[in-house]
Amino acid sequence: AAGEGTRMRPLTLTKPKPLLEIAGKTLLDHIFEALPEEVDEAIIVVKYLGEQIKKYCGEVFHGRRITYVEGSDLGTAYSFLAAKPYLGDDRFLFIYGDELPAPEDIAVCLRYPASILCWEADDPWNHGVANLRPDGTILEIEEKPAEPKGRLIADGVMVLNKKIFDCVPAKGDKEEFFFSQMVNQFIKKENVQAVKSVWGIGGFSSPDDLERVTKSFLERKLRTK
């Protein structure tokens, strides 16, 4: 939850993206409501307007203990690495702060030692495309390929383990170190299952997406009742 959300401006000029609202609740509320009961602690990486997130979530949020970690200006890779001292040796659930995951999808992800939630997009060239092995594990994730091999894209919900810390951050074309590059190294070493979401809502990156995402989210809620 550390990024500036520049593509969501002007909405993010005075408010961090994870505190934007969909259907009357912030993105962070939706994320925490989707977590299974066995998750009793969360580490939130903050940077841009981070004090607002700390004030909103406090020390206990949706019944879970909260630890805050200061992110990095170097990019998502180093913001993630700031949480390393708090993650221990077990596997953990990683979620970007601007996701709208369904509880059902998270539950399926947690059935595997390592996994990444995926969904089929109409514009795969704008995303990280997940190319799979015959057994359903991920072979590689191609970032915004000119000629995608498929429509399945990687989402921001992952089950990882401490071996992710053996992966070395690499600088992207925007002079930032992206966490996605570490994930690509991780999937080449580990068997990472692609979990296909039945509730893929789509990207949420600009103010124009608000109405579409809200509509899709409400439709999902109606279908699960």
CYANA upper distance limits for C-alpha pairs under 8 A (distance plus 0.5 A):
  1 ALA  CA     17 LYS  CA      8.30
  1 ALA  CA     18 PRO  CA      6.81
  1 ALA  CA     44 ILE  CA      7.09
  1 ALA  CA     45 VAL  CA      5.98
  1 ALA  CA     46 VAL  CA      5.69
  1 ALA  CA     47 LYS  CA      7.90
  1 ALA  CA     96 TYR  CA      7.19
  1 ALA  CA     97 GLY  CA      5.12
  1 ALA  CA     98 ASP  CA      8.02
  2 ALA  CA     45 VAL  CA      6.29
  2 ALA  CA     46 VAL  CA      4.64
  2 ALA  CA     47 LYS  CA      4.84
  2 ALA  CA     48 TYR  CA      6.03
  2 ALA  CA     50 GLY  CA      7.64
  2 ALA  CA     70 GLU  CA      8.43
  2 ALA  CA     71 GLY  CA      6.28
  2 ALA  CA     72 SER  CA      8.36
  2 ALA  CA     79 SER  CA      7.74
  3 GLY  CA     16 PRO  CA      8.37
  3 GLY  CA     17 LYS  CA      8.37
  3 GLY  CA     46 VAL  CA      8.32
  3 GLY  CA     47 LYS  CA      7.28
  3 GLY  CA     48 TYR  CA      6.46
  3 GLY  CA     76 THR  CA      8.32
  4 GLU  CA     12 THR  CA      7.70
  4 GLU  CA     16 PRO  CA      7.23
  4 GLU  CA     17 LYS  CA      7.80
  4 GLU  CA     48 TYR  CA      6.05
  5 GLY  CA      9 ARG  CA      7.63
  5 GLY  CA     12 THR  CA      6.76
  5 GLY  CA     16 PRO  CA      7.68
  5 GLY  CA     17 LYS  CA      6.30
  5 GLY  CA    205 SER  CA      8.17
  6 THR  CA     12 THR  CA      7.49
  7 ARG  CA    205 SER  CA      6.41
  7 ARG  CA    206 SER  CA      5.81
  7 ARG  CA    207 PRO  CA      8.46
  8 MET  CA     12 THR  CA      6.34
  8 MET  CA     17 LYS  CA      8.02
  8 MET  CA    205 SER  CA      6.40
  8 MET  CA    206 SER  CA      4.93
  8 MET  CA    207 PRO  CA      5.92
  9 ARG  CA     13 LEU  CA      6.45
  9 ARG  CA    206 SER  CA      7.96
  9 ARG  CA    207 PRO  CA      7.78
 11 LEU  CA     15 LYS  CA      7.33
 11 LEU  CA     17 LYS  CA      8.45
 11 LEU  CA     20 LEU  CA      8.42
 11 LEU  CA    207 PRO  CA      7.70
 12 THR  CA     16 PRO  CA      5.97
 12 THR  CA     17 LYS  CA      6.38
 14 THR  CA     49 LEU  CA      8.37
 15 LYS  CA     19 LEU  CA      7.18
 15 LYS  CA     20 LEU  CA      7.79
 15 LYS  CA     49 LEU  CA      7.35
 15 LYS  CA     52 GLN  CA      8.14
 16 PRO  CA     20 LEU  CA      7.61
 16 PRO  CA     48 TYR  CA      7.15
 16 PRO  CA     49 LEU  CA      6.36
 16 PRO  CA     50 GLY  CA      8.00
 16 PRO  CA     52 GLN  CA      8.14
 16 PRO  CA     53 ILE  CA      8.16
 17 LYS  CA     27 LEU  CA      8.47
 17 LYS  CA     97 GLY  CA      8.28
 17 LYS  CA     98 ASP  CA      7.17
 18 PRO  CA     26 THR  CA      7.16
 18 PRO  CA     27 LEU  CA      5.63
 18 PRO  CA     28 LEU  CA      6.14
 18 PRO  CA     97 GLY  CA      5.84
 18 PRO  CA     98 ASP  CA      5.89
 19 LEU  CA     26 THR  CA      5.39
 19 LEU  CA     27 LEU  CA      6.40
 19 LEU  CA     28 LEU  CA      6.98
 19 LEU  CA     53 ILE  CA      7.77
 20 LEU  CA     25 LYS  CA      8.45
 20 LEU  CA     26 THR  CA      5.75
 20 LEU  CA     27 LEU  CA      6.69
 21 GLU  CA     25 LYS  CA      5.44
 21 GLU  CA     26 THR  CA      4.61
 21 GLU  CA     27 LEU  CA      6.59
 22 ILE  CA     26 THR  CA      6.67
 22 ILE  CA     27 LEU  CA      7.26
 22 ILE  CA    210 LEU  CA      7.98
 22 ILE  CA    213 VAL  CA      8.23
 22 ILE  CA    214 THR  CA      6.09
 23 ALA  CA    214 THR  CA      6.55
 23 ALA  CA    217 PHE  CA      8.40
 23 ALA  CA    218 LEU  CA      7.87
 25 LYS  CA     29 ASP  CA      6.58
 25 LYS  CA     30 HIS  CA      7.30
 26 THR  CA     30 HIS  CA      7.01
 27 LEU  CA     31 ILE  CA      6.71
 27 LEU  CA     97 GLY  CA      7.61
 27 LEU  CA     98 ASP  CA      6.59
 27 LEU  CA     99 GLU  CA      7.39
 27 LEU  CA    100 LEU  CA      7.23
 28 LEU  CA     32 PHE  CA      6.68
 28 LEU  CA     97 GLY  CA      7.09
 28 LEU  CA     98 ASP  CA      8.16
 29 ASP  CA     33 GLU  CA      6.58
 29 ASP  CA     62 HIS  CA      8.40
 30 HIS  CA     34 ALA  CA      6.81
 30 HIS  CA    100 LEU  CA      6.84
 30 HIS  CA    101 PRO  CA      8.19
 31 ILE  CA     35 LEU  CA      7.20
 31 ILE  CA     97 GLY  CA      8.33
 31 ILE  CA     99 GLU  CA      7.48
 31 ILE  CA    100 LEU  CA      6.67
 31 ILE  CA    101 PRO  CA      6.88
 32 PHE  CA     61 PHE  CA      8.47
 32 PHE  CA     62 HIS  CA      7.05
 33 GLU  CA     62 HIS  CA      7.81
 33 GLU  CA    103 PRO  CA      8.32
 34 ALA  CA    101 PRO  CA      7.03
 34 ALA  CA    102 ALA  CA      6.38
 34 ALA  CA    103 PRO  CA      4.84
 34 ALA  CA    106 ILE  CA      7.97
 35 LEU  CA     39 VAL  CA      7.16
 35 LEU  CA    103 PRO  CA      6.76
 35 LEU  CA    106 ILE  CA      7.67
 36 PRO  CA    103 PRO  CA      7.66
 36 PRO  CA    106 ILE  CA      8.33
 36 PRO  CA    107 ALA  CA      7.62
 39 VAL  CA     64 ARG  CA      8.02
 40 ASP  CA     63 GLY  CA      7.87
 40 ASP  CA     64 ARG  CA      5.32
 40 ASP  CA     65 ARG  CA      6.95
 41 GLU  CA     64 ARG  CA      5.48
 41 GLU  CA     65 ARG  CA      5.11
 41 GLU  CA     66 ILE  CA      6.46
 41 GLU  CA     67 THR  CA      8.34
 42 ALA  CA     64 ARG  CA      7.20
 42 ALA  CA     65 ARG  CA      6.77
 42 ALA  CA     66 ILE  CA      5.63
 42 ALA  CA     67 THR  CA      6.88
 43 ILE  CA     66 ILE  CA      6.35
 43 ILE  CA     67 THR  CA      5.24
 43 ILE  CA     68 TYR  CA      6.28
 43 ILE  CA     69 VAL  CA      7.54
 43 ILE  CA     83 ALA  CA      7.69
 43 ILE  CA     86 TYR  CA      8.26
 44 ILE  CA     66 ILE  CA      7.57
 44 ILE  CA     67 THR  CA      6.76
 44 ILE  CA     68 TYR  CA      5.53
 44 ILE  CA     69 VAL  CA      6.73
 45 VAL  CA     68 TYR  CA      6.40
 45 VAL  CA     69 VAL  CA      5.21
 45 VAL  CA     70 GLU  CA      6.27
 45 VAL  CA     71 GLY  CA      6.10
 45 VAL  CA     79 SER  CA      7.26
 45 VAL  CA     80 PHE  CA      7.76
 45 VAL  CA     82 ALA  CA      8.27
 45 VAL  CA     83 ALA  CA      7.67
 46 VAL  CA     50 GLY  CA      5.44
 46 VAL  CA     53 ILE  CA      8.04
 46 VAL  CA     68 TYR  CA      7.39
 46 VAL  CA     69 VAL  CA      6.65
 46 VAL  CA     70 GLU  CA      5.78
 46 VAL  CA     71 GLY  CA      5.91
 47 LYS  CA     70 GLU  CA      6.24
 47 LYS  CA     71 GLY  CA      5.56
 47 LYS  CA     72 SER  CA      7.55
 49 LEU  CA     53 ILE  CA      7.79
 50 GLY  CA     54 LYS  CA      6.83
 51 GLU  CA     55 LYS  CA      6.56
 52 GLN  CA     56 TYR  CA      6.58
 53 ILE  CA     57 CYS  CA      6.51
 54 LYS  CA     58 GLY  CA      5.95
 54 LYS  CA     68 TYR  CA      8.11
 57 CYS  CA     61 PHE  CA      5.77
 57 CYS  CA     66 ILE  CA      8.41
 58 GLY  CA     66 ILE  CA      7.86
 59 GLU  CA     65 ARG  CA      6.57
 59 GLU  CA     66 ILE  CA      5.68
 59 GLU  CA     67 THR  CA      7.85
 60 VAL  CA     64 ARG  CA      5.74
 60 VAL  CA     65 ARG  CA      5.15
 60 VAL  CA     66 ILE  CA      6.09
 61 PHE  CA     65 ARG  CA      7.19
 61 PHE  CA     66 ILE  CA      7.31
 69 VAL  CA     82 ALA  CA      7.01
 69 VAL  CA     83 ALA  CA      6.73
 70 GLU  CA     79 SER  CA      7.80
 70 GLU  CA     82 ALA  CA      7.38
 71 GLY  CA     78 TYR  CA      7.57
 71 GLY  CA     79 SER  CA      4.59
 71 GLY  CA     80 PHE  CA      7.75
 71 GLY  CA     82 ALA  CA      6.88
 72 SER  CA     76 THR  CA      7.91
 72 SER  CA     78 TYR  CA      6.22
 72 SER  CA     79 SER  CA      5.26
 72 SER  CA     82 ALA  CA      8.31
 73 ASP  CA     79 SER  CA      8.29
 74 LEU  CA     78 TYR  CA      6.77
 74 LEU  CA     79 SER  CA      8.21
 74 LEU  CA    176 GLU  CA      6.09
 74 LEU  CA    177 PHE  CA      6.53
 75 GLY  CA     79 SER  CA      6.88
 75 GLY  CA    176 GLU  CA      5.49
 75 GLY  CA    177 PHE  CA      5.32
 75 GLY  CA    178 PHE  CA      6.24
 75 GLY  CA    179 PHE  CA      8.20
 76 THR  CA     80 PHE  CA      6.56
 76 THR  CA    176 GLU  CA      8.40
 76 THR  CA    177 PHE  CA      6.87
 76 THR  CA    178 PHE  CA      5.55
 76 THR  CA    179 PHE  CA      5.59
 77 ALA  CA     81 LEU  CA      6.77
 77 ALA  CA    169 PRO  CA      6.61
 77 ALA  CA    177 PHE  CA      5.93
 77 ALA  CA    178 PHE  CA      5.36
 77 ALA  CA    179 PHE  CA      4.39
 77 ALA  CA    180 SER  CA      8.13
 77 ALA  CA    182 MET  CA      7.69
 78 TYR  CA     82 ALA  CA      6.74
 78 TYR  CA    169 PRO  CA      8.17
 78 TYR  CA    177 PHE  CA      7.52
 78 TYR  CA    179 PHE  CA      8.15
 79 SER  CA     83 ALA  CA      7.98
 80 PHE  CA     84 LYS  CA      7.90
 80 PHE  CA    179 PHE  CA      7.65
 81 LEU  CA    165 PHE  CA      8.14
 83 ALA  CA     87 LEU  CA      7.20
 84 LYS  CA     88 GLY  CA      8.12
 84 LYS  CA    165 PHE  CA      8.28
 87 LEU  CA     92 PHE  CA      7.88
 87 LEU  CA    162 LYS  CA      8.43
 88 GLY  CA    162 LYS  CA      8.05
 89 ASP  CA    161 ASN  CA      7.85
 89 ASP  CA    162 LYS  CA      6.37
 90 ASP  CA    161 ASN  CA      6.73
 90 ASP  CA    162 LYS  CA      7.42
 91 ARG  CA    113 PRO  CA      7.92
 91 ARG  CA    114 ALA  CA      8.39
 91 ARG  CA    159 VAL  CA      7.34
 91 ARG  CA    160 LEU  CA      6.00
 91 ARG  CA    161 ASN  CA      4.58
 91 ARG  CA    162 LYS  CA      7.21
 92 PHE  CA    159 VAL  CA      6.26
 92 PHE  CA    160 LEU  CA      6.06
 92 PHE  CA    161 ASN  CA      6.60
 93 LEU  CA    157 VAL  CA      7.89
 93 LEU  CA    158 MET  CA      6.34
 93 LEU  CA    159 VAL  CA      5.16
 93 LEU  CA    160 LEU  CA      6.95
 94 PHE  CA    156 GLY  CA      8.12
 94 PHE  CA    157 VAL  CA      6.28
 94 PHE  CA    158 MET  CA      5.58
 94 PHE  CA    159 VAL  CA      6.66
 94 PHE  CA    160 LEU  CA      7.65
 95 ILE  CA     99 GLU  CA      7.58
 95 ILE  CA    156 GLY  CA      6.06
 95 ILE  CA    157 VAL  CA      5.12
 95 ILE  CA    158 MET  CA      7.01
 96 TYR  CA    156 GLY  CA      5.80
 96 TYR  CA    157 VAL  CA      7.33
 98 ASP  CA    204 PHE  CA      8.01
 99 GLU  CA    156 GLY  CA      7.16
 99 GLU  CA    157 VAL  CA      8.34
100 LEU  CA    201 ILE  CA      8.25
101 PRO  CA    105 ASP  CA      7.42
101 PRO  CA    106 ILE  CA      7.54
101 PRO  CA    157 VAL  CA      8.02
102 ALA  CA    106 ILE  CA      7.04
102 ALA  CA    199 TRP  CA      7.34
103 PRO  CA    107 ALA  CA      6.68
104 GLU  CA    108 VAL  CA      6.95
105 ASP  CA    109 CYS  CA      6.80
105 ASP  CA    117 LEU  CA      7.87
105 ASP  CA    195 VAL  CA      8.24
105 ASP  CA    197 SER  CA      6.46
105 ASP  CA    198 VAL  CA      8.08
105 ASP  CA    199 TRP  CA      8.35
106 ILE  CA    110 LEU  CA      6.81
106 ILE  CA    117 LEU  CA      8.45
106 ILE  CA    157 VAL  CA      8.15
107 ALA  CA    111 ARG  CA      7.31
108 VAL  CA    112 TYR  CA      8.17
108 VAL  CA    195 VAL  CA      7.64
109 CYS  CA    114 ALA  CA      8.24
109 CYS  CA    115 SER  CA      6.20
109 CYS  CA    116 ILE  CA      7.38
109 CYS  CA    117 LEU  CA      7.25
109 CYS  CA    158 MET  CA      7.83
109 CYS  CA    159 VAL  CA      7.17
109 CYS  CA    195 VAL  CA      6.71
110 LEU  CA    114 ALA  CA      8.30
110 LEU  CA    115 SER  CA      8.09
110 LEU  CA    159 VAL  CA      7.18
112 TYR  CA    159 VAL  CA      8.35
112 TYR  CA    193 GLN  CA      7.47
113 PRO  CA    159 VAL  CA      7.64
113 PRO  CA    160 LEU  CA      8.09
113 PRO  CA    192 VAL  CA      8.29
114 ALA  CA    158 MET  CA      7.93
114 ALA  CA    159 VAL  CA      5.37
114 ALA  CA    160 LEU  CA      5.74
114 ALA  CA    161 ASN  CA      7.69
114 ALA  CA    190 GLU  CA      8.24
114 ALA  CA    191 ASN  CA      7.37
114 ALA  CA    192 VAL  CA      5.41
114 ALA  CA    193 GLN  CA      6.80
115 SER  CA    158 MET  CA      6.10
115 SER  CA    159 VAL  CA      5.51
115 SER  CA    160 LEU  CA      7.50
115 SER  CA    192 VAL  CA      5.23
115 SER  CA    193 GLN  CA      4.91
115 SER  CA    194 ALA  CA      6.34
115 SER  CA    195 VAL  CA      7.19
116 ILE  CA    154 ALA  CA      7.19
116 ILE  CA    155 ASP  CA      7.36
116 ILE  CA    156 GLY  CA      8.19
116 ILE  CA    157 VAL  CA      6.47
116 ILE  CA    158 MET  CA      4.88
116 ILE  CA    159 VAL  CA      6.92
116 ILE  CA    192 VAL  CA      7.40
116 ILE  CA    193 GLN  CA      6.85
116 ILE  CA    194 ALA  CA      5.81
116 ILE  CA    195 VAL  CA      6.54
117 LEU  CA    154 ALA  CA      6.73
117 LEU  CA    155 ASP  CA      5.83
117 LEU  CA    156 GLY  CA      7.65
117 LEU  CA    157 VAL  CA      6.00
117 LEU  CA    158 MET  CA      6.79
117 LEU  CA    194 ALA  CA      6.57
117 LEU  CA    195 VAL  CA      5.27
117 LEU  CA    196 LYS  CA      6.56
117 LEU  CA    197 SER  CA      6.87
118 CYS  CA    130 ALA  CA      8.15
118 CYS  CA    152 LEU  CA      6.80
118 CYS  CA    153 ILE  CA      5.89
118 CYS  CA    154 ALA  CA      5.03
118 CYS  CA    155 ASP  CA      5.66
118 CYS  CA    194 ALA  CA      6.75
118 CYS  CA    195 VAL  CA      6.24
118 CYS  CA    196 LYS  CA      5.39
118 CYS  CA    197 SER  CA      6.33
118 CYS  CA    200 GLY  CA      8.43
119 TRP  CA    151 ARG  CA      8.46
119 TRP  CA    152 LEU  CA      5.91
119 TRP  CA    153 ILE  CA      6.10
119 TRP  CA    154 ALA  CA      7.37
119 TRP  CA    155 ASP  CA      7.61
119 TRP  CA    196 LYS  CA      5.97
119 TRP  CA    197 SER  CA      5.76
119 TRP  CA    198 VAL  CA      7.97
119 TRP  CA    199 TRP  CA      8.48
119 TRP  CA    200 GLY  CA      5.93
120 GLU  CA    124 PRO  CA      8.35
120 GLU  CA    151 ARG  CA      5.56
120 GLU  CA    152 LEU  CA      4.88
120 GLU  CA    153 ILE  CA      6.61
120 GLU  CA    200 GLY  CA      7.78
121 ALA  CA    151 ARG  CA      5.94
121 ALA  CA    152 LEU  CA      6.91
121 ALA  CA    153 ILE  CA      7.17
121 ALA  CA    202 GLY  CA      7.60
122 ASP  CA    151 ARG  CA      7.29
123 ASP  CA    127 HIS  CA      8.05
123 ASP  CA    151 ARG  CA      8.01
124 PRO  CA    128 GLY  CA      7.78
124 PRO  CA    129 VAL  CA      6.78
124 PRO  CA    144 LYS  CA      7.63
124 PRO  CA    145 PRO  CA      8.47
124 PRO  CA    148 PRO  CA      7.08
124 PRO  CA    150 GLY  CA      7.94
124 PRO  CA    151 ARG  CA      5.82
124 PRO  CA    152 LEU  CA      7.64
124 PRO  CA    153 ILE  CA      6.96
125 TRP  CA    129 VAL  CA      8.07
125 TRP  CA    143 GLU  CA      8.48
125 TRP  CA    144 LYS  CA      5.11
125 TRP  CA    145 PRO  CA      5.81
125 TRP  CA    146 ALA  CA      6.51
125 TRP  CA    147 GLU  CA      7.59
125 TRP  CA    148 PRO  CA      6.62
126 ASN  CA    144 LYS  CA      5.50
126 ASN  CA    145 PRO  CA      8.29
127 HIS  CA    143 GLU  CA      6.58
127 HIS  CA    144 LYS  CA      5.43
127 HIS  CA    153 ILE  CA      6.83
127 HIS  CA    154 ALA  CA      8.15
128 GLY  CA    141 ILE  CA      6.19
128 GLY  CA    142 GLU  CA      5.74
128 GLY  CA    143 GLU  CA      4.69
128 GLY  CA    144 LYS  CA      6.03
128 GLY  CA    145 PRO  CA      8.27
128 GLY  CA    153 ILE  CA      5.95
128 GLY  CA    154 ALA  CA      6.21
129 VAL  CA    141 ILE  CA      5.78
129 VAL  CA    142 GLU  CA      5.56
129 VAL  CA    143 GLU  CA      6.86
129 VAL  CA    144 LYS  CA      7.52
129 VAL  CA    145 PRO  CA      7.97
129 VAL  CA    148 PRO  CA      7.38
129 VAL  CA    149 LYS  CA      8.32
129 VAL  CA    150 GLY  CA      7.65
129 VAL  CA    151 ARG  CA      7.43
129 VAL  CA    152 LEU  CA      6.31
129 VAL  CA    153 ILE  CA      4.71
129 VAL  CA    154 ALA  CA      6.63
130 ALA  CA    138 ILE  CA      6.91
130 ALA  CA    139 LEU  CA      8.01
130 ALA  CA    140 GLU  CA      6.55
130 ALA  CA    141 ILE  CA      5.04
130 ALA  CA    142 GLU  CA      7.12
130 ALA  CA    150 GLY  CA      8.40
130 ALA  CA    152 LEU  CA      6.18
130 ALA  CA    153 ILE  CA      5.63
130 ALA  CA    154 ALA  CA      6.20
131 ASN  CA    138 ILE  CA      6.46
131 ASN  CA    139 LEU  CA      6.11
131 ASN  CA    140 GLU  CA      5.98
131 ASN  CA    141 ILE  CA      6.66
131 ASN  CA    142 GLU  CA      8.16
131 ASN  CA    149 LYS  CA      7.71
131 ASN  CA    150 GLY  CA      7.89
131 ASN  CA    152 LEU  CA      8.09
132 LEU  CA    136 GLY  CA      6.22
132 LEU  CA    137 THR  CA      6.15
132 LEU  CA    138 ILE  CA      4.94
132 LEU  CA    139 LEU  CA      5.57
132 LEU  CA    140 GLU  CA      7.68
132 LEU  CA    194 ALA  CA      8.15
133 ARG  CA    137 THR  CA      6.00
133 ARG  CA    138 ILE  CA      6.53
133 ARG  CA    139 LEU  CA      6.15
136 GLY  CA    193 GLN  CA      6.62
136 GLY  CA    194 ALA  CA      6.56
137 THR  CA    191 ASN  CA      6.56
137 THR  CA    192 VAL  CA      5.75
137 THR  CA    193 GLN  CA      4.74
137 THR  CA    194 ALA  CA      6.03
138 ILE  CA    187 ILE  CA      7.09
138 ILE  CA    191 ASN  CA      7.89
138 ILE  CA    192 VAL  CA      6.28
138 ILE  CA    193 GLN  CA      6.66
138 ILE  CA    194 ALA  CA      6.47
139 LEU  CA    187 ILE  CA      7.35
139 LEU  CA    188 LYS  CA      7.23
140 GLU  CA    184 ASN  CA      6.70
140 GLU  CA    187 ILE  CA      7.36
140 GLU  CA    188 LYS  CA      7.69
141 ILE  CA    154 ALA  CA      7.82
141 ILE  CA    184 ASN  CA      6.69
144 LYS  CA    148 PRO  CA      8.36
160 LEU  CA    164 ILE  CA      7.46
162 LYS  CA    166 ASP  CA      8.33
163 LYS  CA    167 CYS  CA      7.91
163 LYS  CA    186 PHE  CA      7.71
164 ILE  CA    182 MET  CA      7.48
164 ILE  CA    183 VAL  CA      7.58
164 ILE  CA    186 PHE  CA      6.17
167 CYS  CA    182 MET  CA      5.90
167 CYS  CA    183 VAL  CA      8.38
167 CYS  CA    185 GLN  CA      6.57
167 CYS  CA    186 PHE  CA      7.05
168 VAL  CA    182 MET  CA      6.82
169 PRO  CA    177 PHE  CA      6.40
169 PRO  CA    178 PHE  CA      7.51
169 PRO  CA    179 PHE  CA      7.68
169 PRO  CA    181 GLN  CA      7.24
169 PRO  CA    182 MET  CA      6.31
170 ALA  CA    177 PHE  CA      6.01
170 ALA  CA    178 PHE  CA      7.55
170 ALA  CA    181 GLN  CA      7.07
170 ALA  CA    182 MET  CA      8.11
171 LYS  CA    175 GLU  CA      6.26
171 LYS  CA    176 GLU  CA      5.85
171 LYS  CA    177 PHE  CA      4.92
171 LYS  CA    178 PHE  CA      7.41
172 GLY  CA    176 GLU  CA      5.95
172 GLY  CA    177 PHE  CA      6.34
172 GLY  CA    178 PHE  CA      7.06
177 PHE  CA    181 GLN  CA      8.41
178 PHE  CA    182 MET  CA      7.84
179 PHE  CA    183 VAL  CA      6.93
180 SER  CA    184 ASN  CA      6.75
181 GLN  CA    185 GLN  CA      7.06
182 MET  CA    186 PHE  CA      6.75
183 VAL  CA    187 ILE  CA      6.77
184 ASN  CA    188 LYS  CA      7.14
185 GLN  CA    189 LYS  CA      7.34
186 PHE  CA    190 GLU  CA      6.58
187 ILE  CA    191 ASN  CA      6.93
187 ILE  CA    192 VAL  CA      6.27
199 TRP  CA    220 ARG  CA      7.33
201 ILE  CA    213 VAL  CA      6.93
201 ILE  CA    216 SER  CA      6.48
201 ILE  CA    217 PHE  CA      7.40
202 GLY  CA    213 VAL  CA      7.77
203 GLY  CA    209 ASP  CA      8.14
204 PHE  CA    209 ASP  CA      6.18
204 PHE  CA    210 LEU  CA      7.75
204 PHE  CA    213 VAL  CA      7.51
205 SER  CA    209 ASP  CA      7.23
206 SER  CA    210 LEU  CA      7.95
208 ASP  CA    212 ARG  CA      8.30
209 ASP  CA    213 VAL  CA      6.43
210 LEU  CA    214 THR  CA      6.48
211 GLU  CA    215 LYS  CA      6.64
212 ARG  CA    216 SER  CA      6.68
213 VAL  CA    217 PHE  CA      6.47
214 THR  CA    218 LEU  CA      6.67
215 LYS  CA    219 GLU  CA      6.71
216 SER  CA    220 ARG  CA      6.71
217 PHE  CA    221 LYS  CA      6.82
218 LEU  CA    222 LEU  CA      6.75
219 GLU  CA    223 ARG  CA      6.72
220 ARG  CA    224 THR  CA      6.89
221 LYS  CA    225 LYS  CA      7.07
